[in-house]
C-alpha cells in the first residue's frame, strides 16, 4: 500500500514540476516577444530606448469630436471620476491645428488612472462615445527630431526633362492629327 502511495506522490510531484516548467517557459516566451517588439519599435523610432515603459497614470482617449477642447475634456473627466486630472493633451495636426481625434489624460497616481479607466468606459462627449485605454506610447525626448511627414524636409524637385528633339515632336503631332481625323470621319 505504501508503495502505491509513493508512486502516486511521485507522479503528482512530477506533474507539478512539469506545470512549473511550462509556466516558466510561457513567461520566458512572453518576455522574448516583448523584447522583440521593443527592438522593432526602437528601430522604427516609435520608442526612444529599449528600457522605456509607458506611464501607468496616463489614459489614451480616442474617437474625440474635433470640437472637443482640453478644458471640456478635463472637466468632464474630473466630474465623471471624482478625481483630479493632472493634465490633458489633445493631439492636433501641426498644419491645420485641428484635433486629430485623440488625447492623453494624466492622473496623479496609477490607482487614480485605474479607477478613471473603469468609470470612463461608457462616456459620451460631444455626441461621440469615446474609446478609453491605458496609454501604450512613450513620450519622446524633446531634443530628438520626431520625424513624420510634417517635419521632414520636402523632397528635392525632379530634374528638368531634356528638351525633345524636333523629330520626336513632329511624330507626336502627326499621331494627334491622325487621331483627330479618325474621330472626325467616324460614323456613329
PyMOL CGO cylinders between C-alpha atoms (Angstrom):
from pymol import cmd
from pymol.cgo import CYLINDER

trace = [
    CYLINDER, 0.00, 0.00, 0.00, 2.73, 2.43, 0.88, 0.3, 1, 1, 1, 1, 1, 1,
    CYLINDER, 2.73, 2.43, 0.88, 4.44, 1.75, -2.44, 0.3, 1, 1, 1, 1, 1, 1,
    CYLINDER, 4.44, 1.75, -2.44, 1.24, 2.76, -4.28, 0.3, 1, 1, 1, 1, 1, 1,
    CYLINDER, 1.24, 2.76, -4.28, 1.12, 5.99, -2.29, 0.3, 1, 1, 1, 1, 1, 1,
    CYLINDER, 1.12, 5.99, -2.29, 4.79, 6.62, -3.04, 0.3, 1, 1, 1, 1, 1, 1,
    CYLINDER, 4.79, 6.62, -3.04, 4.16, 6.10, -6.76, 0.3, 1, 1, 1, 1, 1, 1,
    CYLINDER, 4.16, 6.10, -6.76, 1.16, 8.46, -6.73, 0.3, 1, 1, 1, 1, 1, 1,
    CYLINDER, 1.16, 8.46, -6.73, 3.13, 11.03, -4.73, 0.3, 1, 1, 1, 1, 1, 1,
    CYLINDER, 3.13, 11.03, -4.73, 6.00, 10.84, -7.24, 0.3, 1, 1, 1, 1, 1, 1,
    CYLINDER, 6.00, 10.84, -7.24, 3.59, 11.25, -10.17, 0.3, 1, 1, 1, 1, 1, 1,
    CYLINDER, 3.59, 11.25, -10.17, 1.94, 14.25, -8.52, 0.3, 1, 1, 1, 1, 1, 1,
    CYLINDER, 1.94, 14.25, -8.52, 5.36, 15.79, -7.85, 0.3, 1, 1, 1, 1, 1, 1,
    CYLINDER, 5.36, 15.79, -7.85, 6.41, 15.15, -11.47, 0.3, 1, 1, 1, 1, 1, 1,
    CYLINDER, 6.41, 15.15, -11.47, 3.20, 16.76, -12.79, 0.3, 1, 1, 1, 1, 1, 1,
    CYLINDER, 3.20, 16.76, -12.79, 3.71, 19.78, -10.55, 0.3, 1, 1, 1, 1, 1, 1,
    CYLINDER, 3.71, 19.78, -10.55, 7.29, 20.17, -11.82, 0.3, 1, 1, 1, 1, 1, 1,
    CYLINDER, 7.29, 20.17, -11.82, 6.09, 19.91, -15.43, 0.3, 1, 1, 1, 1, 1, 1,
    CYLINDER, 6.09, 19.91, -15.43, 3.43, 22.54, -14.77, 0.3, 1, 1, 1, 1, 1, 1,
    CYLINDER, 3.43, 22.54, -14.77, 6.01, 24.80, -13.15, 0.3, 1, 1, 1, 1, 1, 1,
    CYLINDER, 6.01, 24.80, -13.15, 8.39, 24.39, -16.13, 0.3, 1, 1, 1, 1, 1, 1,
    CYLINDER, 8.39, 24.39, -16.13, 5.53, 25.12, -18.55, 0.3, 1, 1, 1, 1, 1, 1,
    CYLINDER, 5.53, 25.12, -18.55, 4.66, 28.34, -16.70, 0.3, 1, 1, 1, 1, 1, 1,
    CYLINDER, 4.66, 28.34, -16.70, 8.32, 29.44, -16.67, 0.3, 1, 1, 1, 1, 1, 1,
    CYLINDER, 8.32, 29.44, -16.67, 8.56, 28.71, -20.40, 0.3, 1, 1, 1, 1, 1, 1,
    CYLINDER, 8.56, 28.71, -20.40, 5.44, 30.81, -21.07, 0.3, 1, 1, 1, 1, 1, 1,
    CYLINDER, 5.44, 30.81, -21.07, 6.88, 33.70, -19.04, 0.3, 1, 1, 1, 1, 1, 1,
    CYLINDER, 6.88, 33.70, -19.04, 10.21, 33.45, -20.88, 0.3, 1, 1, 1, 1, 1, 1,
    CYLINDER, 10.21, 33.45, -20.88, 8.44, 33.35, -24.24, 0.3, 1, 1, 1, 1, 1, 1,
    CYLINDER, 8.44, 33.35, -24.24, 6.30, 36.39, -23.34, 0.3, 1, 1, 1, 1, 1, 1,
    CYLINDER, 6.30, 36.39, -23.34, 9.42, 38.32, -22.31, 0.3, 1, 1, 1, 1, 1, 1,
    CYLINDER, 9.42, 38.32, -22.31, 11.12, 37.37, -25.57, 0.3, 1, 1, 1, 1, 1, 1,
    CYLINDER, 11.12, 37.37, -25.57, 8.16, 38.60, -27.63, 0.3, 1, 1, 1, 1, 1, 1,
    CYLINDER, 8.16, 38.60, -27.63, 8.01, 41.80, -25.57, 0.3, 1, 1, 1, 1, 1, 1,
    CYLINDER, 8.01, 41.80, -25.57, 11.73, 42.36, -26.13, 0.3, 1, 1, 1, 1, 1, 1,
    CYLINDER, 11.73, 42.36, -26.13, 11.37, 41.76, -29.88, 0.3, 1, 1, 1, 1, 1, 1,
    CYLINDER, 11.37, 41.76, -29.88, 8.51, 44.26, -30.05, 0.3, 1, 1, 1, 1, 1, 1,
    CYLINDER, 8.51, 44.26, -30.05, 10.60, 46.82, -28.14, 0.3, 1, 1, 1, 1, 1, 1,
    CYLINDER, 10.60, 46.82, -28.14, 13.54, 46.32, -30.52, 0.3, 1, 1, 1, 1, 1, 1,
    CYLINDER, 13.54, 46.32, -30.52, 11.27, 46.79, -33.53, 0.3, 1, 1, 1, 1, 1, 1,
    CYLINDER, 11.27, 46.79, -33.53, 9.62, 49.92, -32.10, 0.3, 1, 1, 1, 1, 1, 1,
    CYLINDER, 9.62, 49.92, -32.10, 13.04, 51.35, -31.26, 0.3, 1, 1, 1, 1, 1, 1,
    CYLINDER, 13.04, 51.35, -31.26, 14.28, 50.68, -34.79, 0.3, 1, 1, 1, 1, 1, 1,
    CYLINDER, 14.28, 50.68, -34.79, 11.19, 52.37, -36.24, 0.3, 1, 1, 1, 1, 1, 1,
    CYLINDER, 11.19, 52.37, -36.24, 11.70, 55.37, -33.96, 0.3, 1, 1, 1, 1, 1, 1,
    CYLINDER, 11.70, 55.37, -33.96, 8.45, 54.88, -32.03, 0.3, 1, 1, 1, 1, 1, 1,
    CYLINDER, 8.45, 54.88, -32.03, 10.29, 54.21, -28.78, 0.3, 1, 1, 1, 1, 1, 1,
    CYLINDER, 10.29, 54.21, -28.78, 13.30, 56.20, -27.56, 0.3, 1, 1, 1, 1, 1, 1,
    CYLINDER, 13.30, 56.20, -27.56, 15.02, 53.19, -25.96, 0.3, 1, 1, 1, 1, 1, 1,
    CYLINDER, 15.02, 53.19, -25.96, 14.54, 49.52, -25.19, 0.3, 1, 1, 1, 1, 1, 1,
    CYLINDER, 14.54, 49.52, -25.19, 14.04, 50.20, -21.49, 0.3, 1, 1, 1, 1, 1, 1,
    CYLINDER, 14.04, 50.20, -21.49, 11.33, 52.82, -21.94, 0.3, 1, 1, 1, 1, 1, 1,
    CYLINDER, 11.33, 52.82, -21.94, 7.96, 51.91, -20.44, 0.3, 1, 1, 1, 1, 1, 1,
    CYLINDER, 7.96, 51.91, -20.44, 4.69, 53.85, -20.70, 0.3, 1, 1, 1, 1, 1, 1,
    CYLINDER, 4.69, 53.85, -20.70, 3.49, 55.55, -17.55, 0.3, 1, 1, 1, 1, 1, 1,
    CYLINDER, 3.49, 55.55, -17.55, 0.61, 53.77, -15.83, 0.3, 1, 1, 1, 1, 1, 1,
    CYLINDER, 0.61, 53.77, -15.83, -1.09, 57.01, -14.76, 0.3, 1, 1, 1, 1, 1, 1,
    CYLINDER, -1.09, 57.01, -14.76, -1.90, 58.13, -18.33, 0.3, 1, 1, 1, 1, 1, 1,
    CYLINDER, -1.90, 58.13, -18.33, -5.05, 57.16, -20.22, 0.3, 1, 1, 1, 1, 1, 1,
    CYLINDER, -5.05, 57.16, -20.22, -5.39, 57.23, -24.00, 0.3, 1, 1, 1, 1, 1, 1,
    CYLINDER, -5.39, 57.23, -24.00, -8.74, 58.58, -25.25, 0.3, 1, 1, 1, 1, 1, 1,
    CYLINDER, -8.74, 58.58, -25.25, -9.79, 58.08, -28.88, 0.3, 1, 1, 1, 1, 1, 1,
    CYLINDER, -9.79, 58.08, -28.88, -12.79, 58.97, -31.07, 0.3, 1, 1, 1, 1, 1, 1,
    CYLINDER, -12.79, 58.97, -31.07, -12.88, 62.57, -29.88, 0.3, 1, 1, 1, 1, 1, 1,
    CYLINDER, -12.88, 62.57, -29.88, -15.09, 65.02, -31.72, 0.3, 1, 1, 1, 1, 1, 1,
    CYLINDER, -15.09, 65.02, -31.72, -13.00, 67.73, -33.40, 0.3, 1, 1, 1, 1, 1, 1,
    CYLINDER, -13.00, 67.73, -33.40, -14.84, 70.42, -31.41, 0.3, 1, 1, 1, 1, 1, 1,
    CYLINDER, -14.84, 70.42, -31.41, -13.88, 68.93, -28.02, 0.3, 1, 1, 1, 1, 1, 1,
    CYLINDER, -13.88, 68.93, -28.02, -11.26, 71.08, -26.30, 0.3, 1, 1, 1, 1, 1, 1,
    CYLINDER, -11.26, 71.08, -26.30, -8.88, 70.30, -23.44, 0.3, 1, 1, 1, 1, 1, 1,
    CYLINDER, -8.88, 70.30, -23.44, -10.79, 72.21, -20.78, 0.3, 1, 1, 1, 1, 1, 1,
    CYLINDER, -10.79, 72.21, -20.78, -14.11, 70.50, -21.51, 0.3, 1, 1, 1, 1, 1, 1,
    CYLINDER, -14.11, 70.50, -21.51, -12.44, 67.07, -21.59, 0.3, 1, 1, 1, 1, 1, 1,
    CYLINDER, -12.44, 67.07, -21.59, -10.69, 67.83, -18.29, 0.3, 1, 1, 1, 1, 1, 1,
    CYLINDER, -10.69, 67.83, -18.29, -13.88, 68.98, -16.56, 0.3, 1, 1, 1, 1, 1, 1,
    CYLINDER, -13.88, 68.98, -16.56, -15.89, 66.00, -17.83, 0.3, 1, 1, 1, 1, 1, 1,
    CYLINDER, -15.89, 66.00, -17.83, -13.19, 63.55, -16.70, 0.3, 1, 1, 1, 1, 1, 1,
    CYLINDER, -13.19, 63.55, -16.70, -12.96, 65.18, -13.25, 0.3, 1, 1, 1, 1, 1, 1,
    CYLINDER, -12.96, 65.18, -13.25, -16.74, 65.27, -12.77, 0.3, 1, 1, 1, 1, 1, 1,
    CYLINDER, -16.74, 65.27, -12.77, -17.29, 61.72, -14.03, 0.3, 1, 1, 1, 1, 1, 1,
    CYLINDER, -17.29, 61.72, -14.03, -14.47, 60.18, -11.97, 0.3, 1, 1, 1, 1, 1, 1,
    CYLINDER, -14.47, 60.18, -11.97, -14.36, 62.46, -8.94, 0.3, 1, 1, 1, 1, 1, 1,
    CYLINDER, -14.36, 62.46, -8.94, -10.55, 62.55, -9.29, 0.3, 1, 1, 1, 1, 1, 1,
    CYLINDER, -10.55, 62.55, -9.29, -8.05, 65.30, -10.02, 0.3, 1, 1, 1, 1, 1, 1,
    CYLINDER, -8.05, 65.30, -10.02, -6.71, 65.37, -13.57, 0.3, 1, 1, 1, 1, 1, 1,
    CYLINDER, -6.71, 65.37, -13.57, -3.05, 66.38, -13.73, 0.3, 1, 1, 1, 1, 1, 1,
    CYLINDER, -3.05, 66.38, -13.73, -3.03, 67.22, -17.45, 0.3, 1, 1, 1, 1, 1, 1,
    CYLINDER, -3.03, 67.22, -17.45, -4.96, 66.78, -20.70, 0.3, 1, 1, 1, 1, 1, 1,
    CYLINDER, -4.96, 66.78, -20.70, -3.19, 66.75, -24.05, 0.3, 1, 1, 1, 1, 1, 1,
    CYLINDER, -3.19, 66.75, -24.05, -5.37, 66.70, -27.18, 0.3, 1, 1, 1, 1, 1, 1,
    CYLINDER, -5.37, 66.70, -27.18, -3.16, 65.95, -30.16, 0.3, 1, 1, 1, 1, 1, 1,
    CYLINDER, -3.16, 65.95, -30.16, -3.52, 68.38, -33.06, 0.3, 1, 1, 1, 1, 1, 1,
    CYLINDER, -3.52, 68.38, -33.06, -2.47, 68.41, -36.68, 0.3, 1, 1, 1, 1, 1, 1,
    CYLINDER, -2.47, 68.41, -36.68, 0.66, 70.58, -36.97, 0.3, 1, 1, 1, 1, 1, 1,
    CYLINDER, 0.66, 70.58, -36.97, -0.54, 72.25, -40.17, 0.3, 1, 1, 1, 1, 1, 1,
    CYLINDER, -0.54, 72.25, -40.17, -4.23, 72.89, -39.56, 0.3, 1, 1, 1, 1, 1, 1,
    CYLINDER, -4.23, 72.89, -39.56, -4.13, 72.97, -35.72, 0.3, 1, 1, 1, 1, 1, 1,
    CYLINDER, -4.13, 72.97, -35.72, -7.33, 70.88, -35.66, 0.3, 1, 1, 1, 1, 1, 1,
    CYLINDER, -7.33, 70.88, -35.66, -7.83, 67.96, -33.30, 0.3, 1, 1, 1, 1, 1, 1,
    CYLINDER, -7.83, 67.96, -33.30, -6.60, 64.61, -34.61, 0.3, 1, 1, 1, 1, 1, 1,
    CYLINDER, -6.60, 64.61, -34.61, -9.35, 62.86, -32.60, 0.3, 1, 1, 1, 1, 1, 1,
    CYLINDER, -9.35, 62.86, -32.60, -7.36, 61.51, -29.68, 0.3, 1, 1, 1, 1, 1, 1,
    CYLINDER, -7.36, 61.51, -29.68, -5.92, 62.72, -26.40, 0.3, 1, 1, 1, 1, 1, 1,
    CYLINDER, -5.92, 62.72, -26.40, -3.95, 61.70, -23.32, 0.3, 1, 1, 1, 1, 1, 1,
    CYLINDER, -3.95, 61.70, -23.32, -5.29, 62.31, -19.81, 0.3, 1, 1, 1, 1, 1, 1,
    CYLINDER, -5.29, 62.31, -19.81, -2.74, 62.17, -16.98, 0.3, 1, 1, 1, 1, 1, 1,
    CYLINDER, -2.74, 62.17, -16.98, -3.83, 61.48, -13.41, 0.3, 1, 1, 1, 1, 1, 1,
    CYLINDER, -3.83, 61.48, -13.41, -1.93, 61.95, -10.14, 0.3, 1, 1, 1, 1, 1, 1,
    CYLINDER, -1.93, 61.95, -10.14, -1.39, 58.23, -9.42, 0.3, 1, 1, 1, 1, 1, 1,
    CYLINDER, -1.39, 58.23, -9.42, -1.61, 54.85, -11.13, 0.3, 1, 1, 1, 1, 1, 1,
    CYLINDER, -1.61, 54.85, -11.13, -4.54, 53.96, -8.86, 0.3, 1, 1, 1, 1, 1, 1,
    CYLINDER, -4.54, 53.96, -8.86, -6.45, 57.07, -9.94, 0.3, 1, 1, 1, 1, 1, 1,
    CYLINDER, -6.45, 57.07, -9.94, -5.89, 56.13, -13.60, 0.3, 1, 1, 1, 1, 1, 1,
    CYLINDER, -5.89, 56.13, -13.60, -7.22, 52.61, -12.95, 0.3, 1, 1, 1, 1, 1, 1,
    CYLINDER, -7.22, 52.61, -12.95, -10.35, 53.99, -11.29, 0.3, 1, 1, 1, 1, 1, 1,
    CYLINDER, -10.35, 53.99, -11.29, -10.85, 56.52, -14.09, 0.3, 1, 1, 1, 1, 1, 1,
    CYLINDER, -10.85, 56.52, -14.09, -10.38, 53.79, -16.72, 0.3, 1, 1, 1, 1, 1, 1,
    CYLINDER, -10.38, 53.79, -16.72, -13.32, 51.87, -15.24, 0.3, 1, 1, 1, 1, 1, 1,
    CYLINDER, -13.32, 51.87, -15.24, -15.55, 54.94, -14.86, 0.3, 1, 1, 1, 1, 1, 1,
    CYLINDER, -15.55, 54.94, -14.86, -14.87, 56.41, -18.32, 0.3, 1, 1, 1, 1, 1, 1,
    CYLINDER, -14.87, 56.41, -18.32, -15.64, 53.26, -20.35, 0.3, 1, 1, 1, 1, 1, 1,
    CYLINDER, -15.64, 53.26, -20.35, -19.17, 54.36, -21.31, 0.3, 1, 1, 1, 1, 1, 1,
    CYLINDER, -19.17, 54.36, -21.31, -18.58, 58.09, -21.60, 0.3, 1, 1, 1, 1, 1, 1,
    CYLINDER, -18.58, 58.09, -21.60, -20.12, 60.13, -24.43, 0.3, 1, 1, 1, 1, 1, 1,
    CYLINDER, -20.12, 60.13, -24.43, -18.63, 63.57, -25.14, 0.3, 1, 1, 1, 1, 1, 1,
    CYLINDER, -18.63, 63.57, -25.14, -19.93, 65.92, -27.85, 0.3, 1, 1, 1, 1, 1, 1,
    CYLINDER, -19.93, 65.92, -27.85, -22.13, 63.18, -29.35, 0.3, 1, 1, 1, 1, 1, 1,
    CYLINDER, -22.13, 63.18, -29.35, -19.28, 60.67, -29.57, 0.3, 1, 1, 1, 1, 1, 1,
    CYLINDER, -19.28, 60.67, -29.57, -18.78, 57.53, -27.48, 0.3, 1, 1, 1, 1, 1, 1,
    CYLINDER, -18.78, 57.53, -27.48, -15.11, 57.63, -26.51, 0.3, 1, 1, 1, 1, 1, 1,
    CYLINDER, -15.11, 57.63, -26.51, -12.67, 54.74, -26.52, 0.3, 1, 1, 1, 1, 1, 1,
    CYLINDER, -12.67, 54.74, -26.52, -10.55, 54.75, -23.34, 0.3, 1, 1, 1, 1, 1, 1,
    CYLINDER, -10.55, 54.75, -23.34, -7.45, 52.64, -22.75, 0.3, 1, 1, 1, 1, 1, 1,
    CYLINDER, -7.45, 52.64, -22.75, -4.16, 52.86, -20.91, 0.3, 1, 1, 1, 1, 1, 1,
    CYLINDER, -4.16, 52.86, -20.91, -1.50, 54.72, -22.88, 0.3, 1, 1, 1, 1, 1, 1,
    CYLINDER, -1.50, 54.72, -22.88, 0.85, 52.45, -24.81, 0.3, 1, 1, 1, 1, 1, 1,
    CYLINDER, 0.85, 52.45, -24.81, 3.19, 55.09, -26.20, 0.3, 1, 1, 1, 1, 1, 1,
    CYLINDER, 3.19, 55.09, -26.20, 6.27, 56.55, -24.62, 0.3, 1, 1, 1, 1, 1, 1,
    CYLINDER, 6.27, 56.55, -24.62, 6.88, 60.29, -24.75, 0.3, 1, 1, 1, 1, 1, 1,
    CYLINDER, 6.88, 60.29, -24.75, 9.91, 61.07, -26.84, 0.3, 1, 1, 1, 1, 1, 1,
    CYLINDER, 9.91, 61.07, -26.84, 12.78, 63.21, -25.69, 0.3, 1, 1, 1, 1, 1, 1,
    CYLINDER, 12.78, 63.21, -25.69, 12.09, 66.82, -26.72, 0.3, 1, 1, 1, 1, 1, 1,
    CYLINDER, 12.09, 66.82, -26.72, 15.60, 67.17, -28.16, 0.3, 1, 1, 1, 1, 1, 1,
    CYLINDER, 15.60, 67.17, -28.16, 15.15, 64.33, -30.66, 0.3, 1, 1, 1, 1, 1, 1,
    CYLINDER, 15.15, 64.33, -30.66, 13.52, 65.06, -34.02, 0.3, 1, 1, 1, 1, 1, 1,
    CYLINDER, 13.52, 65.06, -34.02, 10.14, 63.40, -34.28, 0.3, 1, 1, 1, 1, 1, 1,
    CYLINDER, 10.14, 63.40, -34.28, 10.08, 62.77, -38.00, 0.3, 1, 1, 1, 1, 1, 1,
    CYLINDER, 10.08, 62.77, -38.00, 6.79, 62.32, -39.74, 0.3, 1, 1, 1, 1, 1, 1,
    CYLINDER, 6.79, 62.32, -39.74, 5.61, 63.84, -42.97, 0.3, 1, 1, 1, 1, 1, 1,
    CYLINDER, 5.61, 63.84, -42.97, 5.05, 67.28, -41.45, 0.3, 1, 1, 1, 1, 1, 1,
    CYLINDER, 5.05, 67.28, -41.45, 8.53, 67.68, -40.01, 0.3, 1, 1, 1, 1, 1, 1,
    CYLINDER, 8.53, 67.68, -40.01, 10.68, 66.33, -42.82, 0.3, 1, 1, 1, 1, 1, 1,
    CYLINDER, 10.68, 66.33, -42.82, 12.35, 68.43, -45.45, 0.3, 1, 1, 1, 1, 1, 1,
    CYLINDER, 12.35, 68.43, -45.45, 10.38, 68.48, -48.69, 0.3, 1, 1, 1, 1, 1, 1,
    CYLINDER, 10.38, 68.48, -48.69, 11.79, 66.17, -51.38, 0.3, 1, 1, 1, 1, 1, 1,
    CYLINDER, 11.79, 66.17, -51.38, 14.08, 67.80, -53.91, 0.3, 1, 1, 1, 1, 1, 1,
    CYLINDER, 14.08, 67.80, -53.91, 12.42, 68.87, -57.16, 0.3, 1, 1, 1, 1, 1, 1,
    CYLINDER, 12.42, 68.87, -57.16, 12.71, 66.40, -60.03, 0.3, 1, 1, 1, 1, 1, 1,
    CYLINDER, 12.71, 66.40, -60.03, 15.48, 67.10, -62.53, 0.3, 1, 1, 1, 1, 1, 1,
    CYLINDER, 15.48, 67.10, -62.53, 14.35, 69.07, -65.55, 0.3, 1, 1, 1, 1, 1, 1,
    CYLINDER, 14.35, 69.07, -65.55, 13.43, 66.94, -68.53, 0.3, 1, 1, 1, 1, 1, 1,
    CYLINDER, 13.43, 66.94, -68.53, 15.63, 67.07, -71.56, 0.3, 1, 1, 1, 1, 1, 1,
    CYLINDER, 15.63, 67.07, -71.56, 14.06, 69.01, -74.41, 0.3, 1, 1, 1, 1, 1, 1,
    CYLINDER, 14.06, 69.01, -74.41, 12.59, 66.78, -77.06, 0.3, 1, 1, 1, 1, 1, 1,
    CYLINDER, 12.59, 66.78, -77.06, 14.19, 66.63, -80.44, 0.3, 1, 1, 1, 1, 1, 1,
    CYLINDER, 14.19, 66.63, -80.44, 12.39, 68.16, -83.40, 0.3, 1, 1, 1, 1, 1, 1,
    CYLINDER, 12.39, 68.16, -83.40, 11.75, 64.73, -84.97, 0.3, 1, 1, 1, 1, 1, 1,
    CYLINDER, 11.75, 64.73, -84.97, 10.03, 63.45, -81.81, 0.3, 1, 1, 1, 1, 1, 1,
    CYLINDER, 10.03, 63.45, -81.81, 7.76, 66.47, -81.65, 0.3, 1, 1, 1, 1, 1, 1,
    CYLINDER, 7.76, 66.47, -81.65, 6.78, 66.06, -85.33, 0.3, 1, 1, 1, 1, 1, 1,
    CYLINDER, 6.78, 66.06, -85.33, 5.84, 62.37, -84.73, 0.3, 1, 1, 1, 1, 1, 1,
    CYLINDER, 5.84, 62.37, -84.73, 3.66, 63.29, -81.72, 0.3, 1, 1, 1, 1, 1, 1,
    CYLINDER, 3.66, 63.29, -81.72, 1.85, 65.99, -83.68, 0.3, 1, 1, 1, 1, 1, 1,
    CYLINDER, 1.85, 65.99, -83.68, 1.34, 63.60, -86.62, 0.3, 1, 1, 1, 1, 1, 1,
    CYLINDER, 1.34, 63.60, -86.62, -0.25, 60.96, -84.31, 0.3, 1, 1, 1, 1, 1, 1,
    CYLINDER, -0.25, 60.96, -84.31, -2.58, 63.50, -82.77, 0.3, 1, 1, 1, 1, 1, 1,
    CYLINDER, -2.58, 63.50, -82.77, -3.68, 64.74, -86.18, 0.3, 1, 1, 1, 1, 1, 1,
    CYLINDER, -3.68, 64.74, -86.18, -4.40, 61.17, -87.31, 0.3, 1, 1, 1, 1, 1, 1,
    CYLINDER, -4.40, 61.17, -87.31, -6.50, 60.55, -84.18, 0.3, 1, 1, 1, 1, 1, 1,
    CYLINDER, -6.50, 60.55, -84.18, -8.47, 63.75, -84.74, 0.3, 1, 1, 1, 1, 1, 1,
    CYLINDER, -8.47, 63.75, -84.74, -9.06, 62.85, -88.38, 0.3, 1, 1, 1, 1, 1, 1,
    CYLINDER, -9.06, 62.85, -88.38, -10.20, 59.35, -87.42, 0.3, 1, 1, 1, 1, 1, 1,
    CYLINDER, -10.20, 59.35, -87.42, -12.70, 60.77, -84.93, 0.3, 1, 1, 1, 1, 1, 1,
    CYLINDER, -12.70, 60.77, -84.93, -13.96, 63.35, -87.43, 0.3, 1, 1, 1, 1, 1, 1,
    CYLINDER, -13.96, 63.35, -87.43, -14.78, 60.79, -90.13, 0.3, 1, 1, 1, 1, 1, 1,
    CYLINDER, -14.78, 60.79, -90.13, -16.07, 58.08, -87.80, 0.3, 1, 1, 1, 1, 1, 1,
    CYLINDER, -16.07, 58.08, -87.80, -19.75, 57.36, -88.28, 0.3, 1, 1, 1, 1, 1, 1,
    CYLINDER, -19.75, 57.36, -88.28, -21.75, 56.82, -85.13, 0.3, 1, 1, 1, 1, 1, 1,
]
cmd.load_cgo(trace, "trace")
